[in-house]
Amino acid sequence: MMSSSSSVLLCLVFFLFLSISPSTARTPGKPFRPRALVLPVTKDPSTSQYLTTIRQRTPLRPVKLTVDVGGKALWVACDRGEYISSTYRPALCGSPQCRLAKSKTCDNCWDGPRPGCNNNTCSNVVYNTVEKAAQIGELATDVLALQSTDGSNPGRLVRVPNFLFSCGSLFLGRIWPKERKGLLDLVEPRPHSPHS
């Protein structure tokens, strides 16, 4: 049986997902509109942290995340070799993605190009409120997919092709449960940047 806090988290994720992006998957002929989306949330007994797994990138792969109800946006680890995707696109300075994230900071990275390290890209502060740590992270878009449901049975994956997120580093998750690769924050329905 699901705990009440897990149910609340599932509802928050559902509304977060709907408020950020259209939740339609394109199929030949007609668009698919899911009735609901499912994001399984569990609690790690050793750390008391909430955990989930999303599917992201091309090709899609599972990304294990710590769930935080006190943070600002989705960020995932983009350390060298950690993030591989053919559909990763950095948010270029002045782009609509930067405006959506309220980022007014343009950065260059001399160790790239690679996910998380590109020139002329906007950035924001990536927070780990669990460990009270922060760093500057590159804004980017990529494919995100969640499982749909009719309320009783699992349905097809719903893909959002240009989902906005931030790149962080694994050092921000030193005390996370093993194999966590980022943080899913549920407070604000869009990315946040303190550079306003």
N, CA, C and O of each residue as an XYZ file, in Angstrom:
784
protein
N       0.843     -1.190      0.000
C       0.000      0.000      0.000
C       0.881      1.245      0.000
O       1.921      1.270      0.658
N       0.479      2.252     -0.719
C       1.243      3.475     -0.861
C       0.979      4.382      0.332
O      -0.166      4.541      0.758
N       2.058      4.986      0.880
C       1.879      5.903      1.997
C       1.266      7.203      1.493
O       1.298      7.495      0.298
N       0.702      7.988      2.429
C       0.068      9.242      2.019
C       1.089     10.213      1.454
O       0.770     10.973      0.540
N       2.320     10.208      1.979
C       3.334     11.114      1.437
C       3.721     10.714      0.023
O       4.005     11.581     -0.803
N       3.737      9.424     -0.273
C       4.024      8.987     -1.640
C       2.900      9.387     -2.574
O       3.152      9.770     -3.716
N       1.663      9.304     -2.105
C       0.526      9.717     -2.927
C       0.589     11.203     -3.233
O       0.321     11.622     -4.359
N       0.943     11.999     -2.234
C       1.068     13.437     -2.441
C       2.159     13.719     -3.463
O       1.982     14.559     -4.344
N       3.287     13.021     -3.351
C       4.375     13.223     -4.307
C       3.944     12.859     -5.716
O       4.285     13.560     -6.669
N       3.203     11.778     -5.860
C       2.727     11.390     -7.185
C       1.820     12.466     -7.773
O       1.929     12.793     -8.955
N       0.935     13.011     -6.963
C       0.045     14.072     -7.441
C       0.842     15.314     -7.829
O       0.573     15.928     -8.861
N       1.820     15.685     -7.006
C       2.642     16.846     -7.320
C       3.383     16.658     -8.631
O       3.439     17.574     -9.451
N       3.951     15.477     -8.833
C       4.670     15.206    -10.077
C       3.728     15.287    -11.265
O       4.082     15.842    -12.305
N       2.541     14.741    -11.117
C       1.565     14.786    -12.204
C       1.263     16.230    -12.600
O       1.304     16.568    -13.783
N       0.961     17.085    -11.619
C       0.643     18.472    -11.929
C       1.864     19.233    -12.419
O       1.739     20.104    -13.281
N       3.048     18.920    -11.885
C       4.282     19.530    -12.365
C       4.483     19.214    -13.832
O       4.773     20.102    -14.633
N       4.330     17.963    -14.180
C       4.549     17.531    -15.559
C       3.553     18.201    -16.495
O       3.932     18.646    -17.579
N       2.302     18.281    -16.102
C       1.290     18.902    -16.952
C       1.498     20.402    -17.087
O       1.188     20.973    -18.133
N       2.021     21.054    -16.045
C       2.191     22.501    -16.110
C       3.413     22.907    -16.911
O       3.465     24.028    -17.417
N       4.392     22.035    -17.039
C       5.609     22.383    -17.764
C       5.473     22.149    -19.253
O       5.875     23.000    -20.047
N       4.924     21.031    -19.646
C       4.926     20.645    -21.047
C       3.613     19.990    -21.417
O       2.940     19.404    -20.570
N       3.252     20.092    -22.685
C       2.081     19.339    -23.115
C       2.362     17.859    -22.974
O       3.446     17.394    -23.326
N       1.412     17.124    -22.469
C       1.646     15.701    -22.227
C       1.006     14.859    -23.316
O       0.178     13.988    -23.045
N       1.396     15.129    -24.530
C       0.887     14.331    -25.632
C       2.024     13.593    -26.285
O       3.133     14.115    -26.400
N       1.756     12.393    -26.707
C       2.731     11.616    -27.457
C       2.240     11.550    -28.890
O       1.054     11.328    -29.131
N       3.119     11.737    -29.820
C       2.705     11.733    -31.219
C       2.711     10.321    -31.764
O       3.702      9.598    -31.666
N       1.603      9.954    -32.331
C       1.490      8.671    -33.007
C       0.896      8.942    -34.374
O       0.176      9.925    -34.554
N       1.187      8.085    -35.338
C       0.618      8.310    -36.662
C      -0.906      8.363    -36.582
O      -1.538      7.475    -36.011
N      -1.480      9.401    -37.153
C      -2.939      9.495    -37.201
C      -3.527     10.467    -36.209
O      -4.154     11.446    -36.612
N      -3.346     10.232    -34.928
C      -3.962     11.116    -33.943
C      -3.099     11.201    -32.692
O      -2.361     10.268    -32.375
N      -3.194     12.326    -31.978
C      -2.401     12.472    -30.757
C      -2.966     11.609    -29.628
O      -4.172     11.378    -29.541
N      -2.075     11.150    -28.781
C      -2.452     10.363    -27.613
C      -2.484     11.292    -26.406
O      -1.504     11.983    -26.128
N      -3.577     11.312    -25.706
C      -3.699     12.121    -24.496
C      -3.911     11.185    -23.316
O      -4.974     10.579    -23.182
N      -2.911     11.068    -22.469
C      -3.044     10.149    -21.339
C      -4.027     10.678    -20.308
O      -4.229     11.885    -20.173
N      -4.621      9.761    -19.598
C      -5.536     10.128    -18.515
C      -4.748     10.569    -17.282
O      -5.146     11.490    -16.569
N      -3.631      9.897    -17.047
C      -2.769     10.222    -15.909
C      -1.367      9.704    -16.202
O      -1.171      8.864    -17.079
N      -0.404     10.218    -15.456
C       0.981      9.774    -15.553
C       1.393      9.170    -14.222
O       0.917      9.584    -13.165
N       2.279      8.193    -14.282
C       2.712      7.493    -13.079
C       4.203      7.722    -12.878
O       4.998      7.553    -13.803
N       4.568      8.104    -11.673
C       5.966      8.228    -11.294
C       6.124      7.518     -9.955
O       5.842      8.102     -8.908
N       6.572      6.265     -9.977
C       6.702      5.525     -8.715
C       7.712      6.200     -7.781
O       8.822      6.538     -8.192
N       7.318      6.387     -6.546
C       8.177      7.000     -5.542
C       8.304      6.025     -4.384
O       7.305      5.517     -3.873
N       9.541      5.768     -3.974
C       9.797      4.898     -2.826
C      10.626      5.670     -1.800
O      11.170      6.733     -2.097
N      10.711      5.122     -0.602
C      11.511      5.752      0.445
C      12.675      4.837      0.786
O      12.489      3.657      1.083
N      13.881      5.398      0.739
C      15.074      4.631      1.081
C      15.160      4.520      2.602
O      15.241      5.541      3.284
N      15.143      3.290      3.154
C      15.131      3.144      4.611
C      16.413      3.630      5.287
O      16.371      4.053      6.442
N      17.543      3.578      4.596
C      18.797      3.969      5.238
C      18.993      5.482      5.297
O      19.680      5.976      6.192
N      18.397      6.233      4.352
C      18.584      7.685      4.330
C      17.288      8.463      4.545
O      17.323      9.680      4.722
N      16.150      7.776      4.532
C      14.818      8.398      4.616
C      14.554      9.360      3.458
O      13.707     10.246      3.572
N      15.269      9.194      2.351
C      15.050     10.023      1.171
C      14.062      9.342      0.232
O      14.017      8.115      0.140
N      13.267     10.160     -0.466
C      12.349      9.636     -1.473
C      13.093      9.484     -2.791
O      13.898     10.337     -3.165
N      12.818      8.398     -3.482
C      13.537      8.059     -4.704
C      12.563      7.773     -5.832
O      11.452      7.297     -5.597
N      12.976      8.063     -7.052
C      12.177      7.729     -8.225
C      13.102      7.479     -9.403
O      14.305      7.732     -9.333
N      12.531      6.986    -10.473
C      13.274      6.775    -11.714
C      12.453      7.348    -12.860
O      11.270      7.043    -13.008
N      13.099      8.179    -13.664
C      12.479      8.693    -14.882
C      13.201      8.062    -16.063
O      14.237      7.418    -15.895
N      12.656      8.246    -17.249
C      13.362      7.856    -18.469
C      13.690      9.142    -19.204
O      12.837     10.011    -19.384
N      14.946      9.247    -19.626
C      15.411     10.468    -20.263
C      16.438     10.109    -21.324
O      17.023      9.027    -21.283
N      16.659     11.006    -22.272
C      17.713     10.915    -23.282
C      17.281     10.136    -24.512
O      16.181      9.585    -24.561
N      18.164     10.096    -25.507
C      17.979      9.266    -26.691
C      19.270      8.504    -26.926
O      20.311      9.117    -27.162
N      19.225      7.178    -26.867
C      18.045      6.374    -26.572
C      17.617      6.552    -25.108
O      18.425      6.897    -24.245
N      16.310      6.304    -24.853
C      15.795      6.435    -23.487
C      16.542      5.506    -22.556
O      16.804      4.348    -22.882
N      16.882      6.033    -21.388
C      17.476      5.182    -20.360
C      16.950      5.613    -19.002
O      16.626      6.784    -18.801
N      16.865      4.667    -18.064
C      16.380      5.029    -16.734
C      17.397      5.914    -16.013
O      18.601      5.665    -16.067
N      16.899      6.944    -15.342
C      17.739      7.843    -14.559
C      17.164      7.865    -13.152
O      16.030      8.296    -12.944
N      17.944      7.401    -12.193
C      17.495      7.341    -10.801
C      17.730      8.689    -10.132
O      18.818      9.260    -10.210
N      16.674      9.190     -9.467
C      16.716     10.519     -8.875
C      16.274     10.496     -7.419
O      15.490      9.642     -7.007
N      16.786     11.442     -6.654
C      16.274     11.728     -5.327
C      15.168     12.765     -5.499
O      15.335     13.732     -6.242
N      14.047     12.570     -4.821
C      12.920     13.499     -4.903
C      13.030     14.477     -3.741
O      13.256     14.076     -2.600
N      12.867     15.759     -4.039
C      12.973     16.791     -3.017
C      11.784     17.730     -3.143
O      11.595     18.348     -4.191
N      10.983     17.846     -2.098
C       9.825     18.742     -2.144
C      10.196     20.165     -1.743
O       9.322     21.028     -1.670
N      11.474     20.425     -1.482
C      11.888     21.766     -1.086
C      12.765     22.456     -2.099
O      13.342     23.498     -1.791
N      12.890     21.921     -3.287
C      13.803     22.485     -4.270
C      13.102     23.242     -5.379
O      11.952     23.658     -5.237
N      13.813     23.416     -6.495
C      13.345     24.311     -7.544
C      13.165     23.681     -8.924
O      12.318     24.168     -9.672
N      13.887     22.646     -9.316
C      13.805     22.145    -10.691
C      14.449     20.766    -10.801
O      15.040     20.260     -9.847
N      14.322     20.172    -11.981
C      14.982     18.897    -12.262
C      16.421     19.156    -12.660
O      16.687     19.983    -13.533
N      17.346     18.458    -12.030
C      18.715     18.461    -12.530
C      19.260     17.047    -12.472
O      18.905     16.256    -11.599
N      20.126     16.754    -13.421
C      20.755     15.439    -13.495
C      22.253     15.613    -13.671
O      22.725     16.656    -14.123
N      22.989     14.574    -13.307
C      24.448     14.608    -13.427
C      24.856     14.584    -14.894
O      24.401     13.740    -15.667
N      25.715     15.519    -15.260
C      26.238     15.586    -16.630
C      27.759     15.508    -16.614
O      28.419     16.029    -17.513
N      28.316     14.860    -15.596
C      29.765     14.712    -15.532
C      30.268     14.040    -16.810
O      29.511     13.361    -17.504
N      31.552     14.237    -17.111
C      32.147     13.674    -18.326
C      31.848     12.176    -18.408
O      32.154     11.420    -17.486
N      31.249     11.763    -19.521
C      30.923     10.358    -19.732
C      29.656      9.888    -19.045
O      29.193      8.777    -19.306
N      29.085     10.702    -18.176
C      27.892     10.322    -17.416
C      26.614     10.520    -18.218
O      25.657      9.761    -18.063
N      26.594     11.535    -19.074
C      25.379     11.889    -19.807
C      25.629     11.698    -21.299
O      26.404     12.439    -21.904
N      24.971     10.706    -21.887
C      25.126     10.420    -23.313
C      23.743     10.419    -23.943
O      22.870      9.648    -23.546
N      23.548     11.298    -24.941
C      22.250     11.404    -25.606
C      22.419     12.109    -26.945
O      23.151     13.094    -27.047
N      21.748     11.606    -27.958
C      21.803     12.259    -29.269
C      20.838     13.435    -29.369
O      20.891     14.187    -30.343
N      19.954     13.612    -28.381
C      18.972     14.697    -28.439
C      19.218     15.788    -27.394
O      18.380     16.674    -27.225
N      20.347     15.738    -26.694
C      20.715     16.788    -25.736
C      20.980     18.083    -26.497
O      21.722     18.093    -27.479
N      20.368     19.176    -26.038
C      20.593     20.482    -26.644
C      20.804     21.512    -25.537
O      19.906     21.738    -24.726
N      21.991     22.143    -25.494
C      22.187     23.204    -24.504
C      21.304     24.399    -24.839
O      21.024     24.662    -26.008
N      20.873     25.112    -23.825
C      20.055     26.316    -24.019
C      20.989     27.489    -24.292
O      21.732     27.916    -23.408
N      20.952     28.001    -25.501
C      21.839     29.092    -25.893
C      21.389     30.404    -25.263
O      20.197     30.629    -25.053
N      22.346     31.257    -24.969
C      22.061     32.548    -24.342
C      21.007     33.306    -25.134
O      21.074     33.375    -26.361
N      20.037     33.873    -24.433
C      18.978     34.644    -25.059
C      17.846     33.815    -25.642
O      16.906     34.374    -26.207
N      17.914     32.504    -25.518
C      16.889     31.628    -26.097
C      15.610     31.644    -25.253
O      15.627     32.086    -24.104
N      14.504     31.161    -25.826
C      13.264     31.054    -25.045
C      13.440     30.186    -23.792
O      12.811     30.451    -22.768
N      14.281     29.161    -23.863
C      14.517     28.308    -22.694
C      15.157     29.113    -21.562
O      14.799     28.941    -20.396
N      16.097     29.986    -21.904
C      16.745     30.811    -20.877
C      15.750     31.785    -20.258
O      15.765     32.021    -19.050
N      14.889     32.344    -21.094
C      13.869     33.263    -20.571
C      12.888     32.524    -19.661
O      12.502     33.045    -18.615
N      12.487     31.321    -20.051
C      11.584     30.526    -19.216
C      12.204     30.252    -17.848
O      11.517     30.300    -16.828
N      13.496     29.966    -17.835
C      14.199     29.681    -16.583
C      14.625     30.948    -15.850
O      15.197     30.879    -14.762
N      14.342     32.109    -16.450
C      14.725     33.397    -15.870
C      16.231     33.503    -15.670
O      16.695     34.135    -14.721
N      16.984     32.888    -16.558
C      18.441     32.940    -16.477
C      18.954     34.133    -17.257
O      18.616     34.318    -18.427
N      19.765     34.934    -16.607
C      20.381     36.085    -17.267
C      21.895     35.924    -17.300
O      22.622     36.885    -17.549
N      22.363     34.714    -17.049
C      23.790     34.445    -17.017
C      24.199     33.648    -18.239
O      23.614     32.607    -18.540
N      25.212     34.145    -18.945
C      25.783     33.431    -20.089
C      27.134     32.872    -19.665
O      27.949     33.579    -19.071
N      27.362     31.614    -19.969
C      28.615     30.984    -19.564
C      29.331     30.372    -20.756
O      28.738     30.086    -21.796
N      30.623     30.184    -20.563
C      31.455     29.439    -21.499
C      32.145     28.338    -20.726
O      32.398     28.473    -19.529
N      32.446     27.255    -21.404
C      33.131     26.124    -20.777
C      34.242     25.692    -21.722
O      33.991     25.370    -22.883
N      35.434     25.688    -21.232
C      36.590     25.422    -22.082
C      36.977     23.956    -22.083
O      37.982     23.587    -22.691
N      36.207     23.118    -21.419
C      36.506     21.683    -21.344
C      35.560     20.882    -22.230
O      35.472     19.662    -22.087
N      34.863     21.533    -23.130
C      33.844     20.863    -23.940
C      34.206     20.878    -25.400
O      35.381     21.005    -25.744
N      33.225     20.753    -26.267
C      31.805     20.680    -25.944
C      31.371     19.274    -25.544
O      31.855     18.275    -26.076
N      30.451     19.230    -24.598
C      29.838     17.993    -24.112
C      28.654     18.397    -23.244
O      28.559     19.558    -22.846
N      27.751     17.470    -22.941
C      26.633     17.827    -22.063
C      27.122     18.440    -20.749
O      27.963     17.869    -20.055
N      26.584     19.601    -20.430
C      26.964     20.306    -19.217
C      28.124     21.258    -19.398
O      28.464     21.989    -18.468
N      28.747     21.274    -20.578
C      29.942     22.091    -20.795
C      29.980     22.572    -22.243
O      30.621     21.958    -23.095
N      29.286     23.677    -22.510
C      29.234     24.263    -23.848
C      29.416     25.764    -23.743
O      29.221     26.345    -22.675
N      29.786     26.390    -24.838
C      29.964     27.839    -24.871
C      28.665     28.540    -25.233
O      27.804     27.982    -25.913
N      28.544     29.791    -24.756
C      27.405     30.651    -25.055
C      26.079     30.024    -24.618
O      25.087     30.075    -25.344
N      26.079     29.440    -23.436
C      24.868     28.818    -22.904
C      24.446     29.514    -21.613
O      25.273     30.080    -20.898
N      23.162     29.464    -21.332
C      22.692     30.052    -20.083
C      22.774     29.004    -18.972
O      22.783     27.797    -19.213
N      22.830     29.515    -17.766
C      22.993     28.615    -16.623
C      22.131     29.102    -15.470
O      21.586     30.205    -15.489
N      22.028     28.251    -14.478
C      21.351     28.619    -13.243
C      22.055     27.919    -12.093
O      22.981     27.134    -12.298
N      21.610     28.209    -10.904
C      22.196     27.551     -9.742
C      21.457     26.240     -9.528
O      20.230     26.215     -9.432
N      22.209     25.160     -9.454
C      21.673     23.825     -9.215
C      21.802     23.559     -7.722
O      22.899     23.606     -7.165
N      20.665     23.278     -7.076
C      20.647     23.082     -5.627
C      20.470     21.615     -5.268
O      19.745     20.879     -5.937
N      21.135     21.209     -4.216
C      20.822     19.958     -3.541
C      20.421     20.370     -2.138
O      21.279     20.540     -1.271
N      19.131     20.531     -1.905
C      18.665     20.999     -0.603
C      18.828     19.945      0.478
O      18.807     20.268      1.665
N      18.990     18.682      0.080
C      19.217     17.617      1.059
C      20.569     17.814      1.735
O      20.687     17.694      2.954
N      21.592     18.119      0.930
C      22.951     18.295      1.456
C      23.336     19.756      1.626
O      24.439     20.060      2.081
N      22.427     20.666      1.261
C      22.694     22.097      1.339
C      23.943     22.469      0.538
O      24.856     23.122      1.043
N      23.955     22.034     -0.721
C      25.066     22.315     -1.629
C      24.507     22.906     -2.914
O      23.352     22.673     -3.269
N      25.342     23.675     -3.604
C      24.906     24.294     -4.857
C      26.098     24.460     -5.790
O      27.253     24.463     -5.363
N      25.785     24.597     -7.074
C      26.794     24.880     -8.088
C      26.079     25.488     -9.294
O      24.852     25.450     -9.382
N      26.850     26.042    -10.212
C      26.288     26.557    -11.457
C      26.107     25.385    -12.409
O      27.006     24.556    -12.556
N      24.939     25.312    -13.059
C      24.660     24.227    -13.991
C      24.125     24.748    -15.309
O      23.377     25.724    -15.347
N      24.513     24.091    -16.388
C      24.056     24.463    -17.725
C      22.594     24.070    -17.913
O      22.198     22.964    -17.545
N      21.797     24.960    -18.479
C      20.421     24.628    -18.850
C      20.437     23.912    -20.190
O      21.228     24.241    -21.074
N      19.557     22.930    -20.333
C      19.506     22.150    -21.568
C      18.117     21.559    -21.743
O      17.289     21.605    -20.833
N      17.876     21.009    -22.913
C      16.648     20.260    -23.166
C      17.009     18.872    -23.658
O      18.058     18.661    -24.266
N      16.117     17.930    -23.383
C      16.268     16.569    -23.880
C      14.917     15.874    -23.763
O      13.956     16.437    -23.240
N      14.863     14.668    -24.246
C      13.645     13.863    -24.182
C      13.441     13.371    -22.752
O      14.383     12.919    -22.101
N      12.209     13.462    -22.273
C      11.810     12.903    -20.985
C      10.589     12.041    -21.250
O       9.725     12.423    -22.040
N      10.503     10.891    -20.607
C       9.345     10.006    -20.801
C       8.855      9.493    -19.458
O       9.643      9.130    -18.585
N       7.533      9.470    -19.310
C       6.892      8.910    -18.123
C       5.816      7.933    -18.565
O       5.266      8.040    -19.662
N       5.531      6.984    -17.695
C       4.507      5.971    -17.960
C       3.122      6.577    -17.804
O       2.865      7.304    -16.844
N       2.232      6.285    -18.737
C       0.839      6.711    -18.598
C       0.033      5.571    -17.979
O       0.497      4.435    -17.891
N      -1.176      5.901    -17.556
C      -2.071      4.894    -16.996
C      -3.514      5.320    -17.250
O      -3.808      6.507    -17.398
N      -4.396      4.345    -17.298
C      -5.827      4.652    -17.381
C      -6.445      4.675    -15.989
O      -7.661      4.803    -15.852
N      -5.629      4.552    -14.972
C      -6.086      4.513    -13.590
C      -6.022      3.123    -13.004
O      -5.985      2.960    -11.784
N      -6.008      2.107    -13.873
C      -5.942      0.717    -13.423
C      -4.766     -0.034    -14.026
O      -4.156     -0.878    -13.369
N      -4.452      0.274    -15.269
C      -3.418     -0.462    -15.990
C      -2.384      0.491    -16.568
O      -2.704      1.627    -16.918
N      -1.139      0.022    -16.669
C      -0.130      0.868    -17.298
C      -0.443      1.068    -18.777
O      -0.960      0.171    -19.443
N      -0.125      2.246    -19.274
C      -0.299      2.560    -20.688
C       1.048      2.789    -21.336
O       2.082      2.374    -20.812
N       1.031      3.445    -22.468
C       2.278      3.687    -23.191
C       3.078      4.812    -22.543
O       2.564      5.573    -21.722
N       4.342      4.897    -22.930
C       5.188      5.983    -22.462
C       4.762      7.284    -23.127
O       4.453      7.316    -24.318
N       4.752      8.346    -22.345
C       4.475      9.676    -22.863
C       5.816     10.398    -22.946
O       6.499     10.576    -21.937
N       6.183     10.807    -24.148
C       7.475     11.463    -24.378
C       7.283     12.968    -24.535
O       6.394     13.429    -25.252
N       8.128     13.710    -23.856
C       8.184     15.156    -24.013
C       9.533     15.443    -24.662
O      10.568     15.247    -24.026
N       9.546     15.905    -25.921
C      10.797     15.970    -26.665
C      11.785     17.040    -26.219
O      12.989     16.824    -26.355
N      11.354     18.156    -25.707
C      12.273     19.247    -25.351
C      12.083     19.667    -23.902
O      11.806     20.832    -23.616
N      12.231     18.725    -23.004
C      12.019     18.990    -21.584
C      13.225     19.756    -21.027
O      14.367     19.323    -21.179
N      12.960     20.890    -20.385
C      14.012     21.753    -19.854
C      14.476     21.253    -18.489
O      13.661     20.964    -17.612
N      15.791     21.155    -18.322
C      16.378     20.720    -17.052
C      17.755     21.358    -16.914
O      18.211     22.070    -17.808
N      18.408     21.099    -15.794
C      19.755     21.609    -15.560
C      20.734     20.464    -15.394
O      20.384     19.382    -14.923
N      21.966     20.730    -15.792
C      23.048     19.770    -15.581
C      23.742     20.099    -14.266
O      24.032     21.261    -13.981
N      24.002     19.086    -13.482
C      24.749     19.246    -12.248
C      25.914     18.282    -12.241
O      26.272     17.716    -13.274
N      26.497     18.101    -11.090
C      27.630     17.193    -10.946
C      27.339     16.186     -9.838
O      26.623     16.487     -8.882
N      27.900     14.997     -9.978
C      27.689     13.954     -8.972
C      28.176     14.367     -7.588
O      27.689     13.832     -6.592
N      29.123     15.304     -7.492
C      29.603     15.687     -6.161
C      28.501     16.334     -5.336
O      28.617     16.401     -4.113
N      27.434     16.813     -5.974
C      26.310     17.384     -5.225
C      25.478     16.321     -4.517
O      24.603     16.658     -3.720
N      25.734     15.049     -4.790
C      24.949     13.980     -4.184
C      25.779     13.012     -3.370
O      25.593     11.800     -3.477
N      26.681     13.517     -2.568
C      27.601     12.646     -1.822
C      26.904     11.706     -0.844
O      27.369     10.584     -0.647
N      25.797     12.134     -0.223
C      25.157     11.259      0.770
C      23.876     10.634      0.245
O      23.058     10.149      1.027
N      23.692     10.641     -1.058
C      22.508     10.017     -1.637
C      22.615      8.510     -1.611
O      23.708      7.955     -1.500
N      21.467      7.845     -1.715
C      21.509      6.397     -1.913
C      22.286      6.080     -3.192
O      22.315      6.879     -4.128
N      22.905      4.921     -3.216
C      23.749      4.507     -4.342
C      23.005      4.622     -5.679
O      21.812      4.330     -5.768
N      23.713      5.041     -6.683
C      23.256      5.123     -8.068
C      22.283      6.261     -8.350
O      21.713      6.295     -9.441
N      22.062      7.191     -7.431
C      21.214      8.346     -7.741
C      22.011      9.272     -8.646
O      23.197      9.506     -8.414
N      21.362      9.800     -9.676
C      22.049     10.612    -10.681
C      21.476     12.010    -10.814
O      21.726     12.682    -11.815
N      20.713     12.463     -9.829
C      20.155     13.801     -9.922
C      19.072     14.028     -8.902
O      18.869     13.218     -7.998
N      18.367     15.152     -9.056
C      17.369     15.566     -8.085
C      16.131     16.064     -8.817
O      16.230     16.882     -9.733
N      14.978     15.573     -8.414
C      13.700     16.022     -8.954
C      13.024     16.843     -7.876
O      12.567     16.306     -6.867
N      12.962     18.154     -8.093
C      12.360     19.059     -7.126
C      10.922     19.341     -7.520
O      10.612     19.470     -8.705
N      10.044     19.436     -6.535
C       8.615     19.519     -6.819
C       7.937     20.798     -6.361
O       6.708     20.862     -6.363
N       8.684     21.814     -5.971
C       8.035     23.015     -5.460
C       7.561     23.920     -6.582
O       6.382     24.271     -6.622
N       8.440     24.308     -7.491
C       8.066     25.229     -8.565
C       7.790     24.461     -9.844
O       8.478     23.480    -10.126
N       6.804     24.878    -10.625
C       6.463     24.153    -11.841
C       7.336     24.489    -13.034
O       6.980     24.143    -14.161
N       8.476     25.155    -12.827
C       9.401     25.419    -13.923
C      10.781     25.662    -13.334
O      10.903     25.891    -12.131
N      11.830     25.617    -14.161
C      13.181     25.849    -13.652
C      13.296     27.230    -13.025
O      12.531     28.138    -13.353
N      14.250     27.379    -12.128
C      14.421     28.617    -11.387
C      15.876     29.041    -11.463
O      16.777     28.203    -11.449
N      16.098     30.316    -11.543
C      17.441     30.859    -11.495
C      17.438     32.088    -10.603
O      16.581     32.959    -10.757
N      18.384     32.176     -9.668
C      18.438     33.353     -8.814
C      19.081     34.552     -9.512
O      19.222     35.611     -8.901
N      19.472     34.406    -10.775
C      20.140     35.487    -11.509
C      19.131     36.437    -12.130
O      19.224     36.730    -13.322
N      18.174     36.925    -11.361
C      17.176     37.819    -11.957
C      17.273     39.203    -11.380
O      16.509     40.088    -11.765
